[in-house]
Amino acid sequence: MAPQVLIPWNRDEAVTITQAAFLAKKSTVTMRGWAAKHHIGRRVGGGAWMISQPALLMLLDDDAETLAAYLGGDRYGDRVRHYFKRCGI
């Protein structure tokens, strides 16, 4: 099964590459690479990358177990919900 990043689509969850780079204190090039390598984002609409803010925090926290649950489609487990709450979602 394909990684379930930003599925279902939730605009409140998504941040732009530029916003994600600012949050992570990394370059936009690094964010594009992370989006593809770690599946924390996807292209939407006309091809612009959008990053899942909760998934980004999971990656930054080195929380591979929770990121795997998120990418598997979990949006309601306690660990995943914790990240959504941190993002105000």
C-alpha positions in Angstrom: 0.0 0.0 0.0 1.2 3.5 -0.8 2.1 5.8 2.1 -1.0 7.5 3.3 0.5 11.0 3.7 -2.1 13.8 3.6 -4.8 11.2 2.9 -7.5 12.1 3.4 -6.7 15.6 2.4 -6.7 18.0 5.3 -5.6 21.6 4.5 -5.1 22.3 8.2 -2.5 19.5 8.3 -0.6 20.7 5.2 2.2 23.2 5.1 4.2 24.4 2.1 7.8 23.4 1.5 8.9 26.9 2.6 6.9 26.7 5.8 8.2 23.2 6.5 11.8 24.4 5.9 11.3 27.2 8.4 9.8 24.9 11.0 12.7 22.4 10.6 15.4 25.1 10.2 16.4 23.4 6.9 16.5 24.4 3.3 13.7 24.0 0.8 15.9 21.6 -1.1 16.2 19.4 2.0 12.4 19.5 2.5 11.8 18.3 -1.0 14.2 15.5 -0.5 12.7 14.5 2.9 9.2 14.6 1.4 10.2 12.1 -1.2 12.6 9.9 0.9 10.6 9.8 4.1 7.1 10.2 2.6 6.2 13.2 4.8 4.7 15.1 1.9 3.1 14.8 -1.6 2.4 16.8 -4.7 -1.1 18.3 -4.8 -3.0 20.3 -7.3 -0.7 21.6 -10.0 2.3 19.6 -8.6 3.3 21.8 -5.7 4.7 19.8 -2.7 2.8 20.0 0.5 4.2 18.6 3.7 2.2 17.0 6.6 3.1 19.1 9.6 2.5 16.2 12.1 4.6 13.8 9.9 7.4 16.4 9.8 7.3 16.6 13.6 7.4 12.8 13.9 10.5 12.8 11.6 12.2 15.6 13.6 11.5 13.8 16.8 13.0 10.6 15.3 9.7 8.8 16.1 9.8 6.2 13.4 7.2 4.0 15.0 4.5 6.8 15.0 5.5 7.9 11.5 5.1 4.4 10.2 1.6 4.3 11.9 0.7 7.6 10.3 1.9 6.5 6.9 -0.1 3.3 7.3 -3.3 5.4 7.6 -3.6 5.8 11.4 -5.1 9.2 12.3 -6.7 8.3 15.6 -4.2 6.3 17.6 -3.0 8.1 20.8 0.6 8.6 19.6 -0.5 10.0 16.2 -3.2 12.2 17.7 -0.5 13.7 20.0 1.3 15.1 17.0 -1.9 16.5 15.5 -2.6 18.2 18.8 0.9 19.7 18.9 0.1 21.2 15.5 -3.3 22.6 16.7 -5.3 20.2 14.5 
